[in-house]
Amino acid sequence: VRAKTPRGDFTIQRHIEGLHKSYLGSMWSPWYFRGGYAIHGSGSVPSQPASHGCVRVPKWEALYLNTGLEVGWPVHIWD
């Protein structure tokens, strides 16, 4: 399944710390901003679109996001 990442203004809705397994695969420390779409850590962050619509970041950066993001914070996604 390949999906487009939604563009626009959103709010962080929830966070799951550590490894989370979904039917689409594993995500490290996901920060959900629209339904099942999340900013999350991954061992693979290609330079071209290759996801199910989430925003992938390296695992080390996902750990850093845990020190700064909070539920309720705004997220702006653009090209």
C-alpha positions, 0 to 999 in steps of 0.5 A: 500500500502506498499513500500520499502524505497529507499536506496542510496544518494539523495537530499532534493527536497522540504519541506512542513511545518506543516500537509500535507495530501496525498492520503496515509495519513497524514505527519507532516512537510515532507522533500521530497528527491525522488519523493513522498518519504519523511522524516516526522513526525508521531504519530506512529513510529514502530520499524519494517517496516510499511510505504509506503516507507517514513522515519518516525520520531516522531513529536517532531523530525520533528520540530527539523529537521525544524531548521537544514535541507534545500532544496538542502542538501544531504540525505543518506539512508541505512539499 
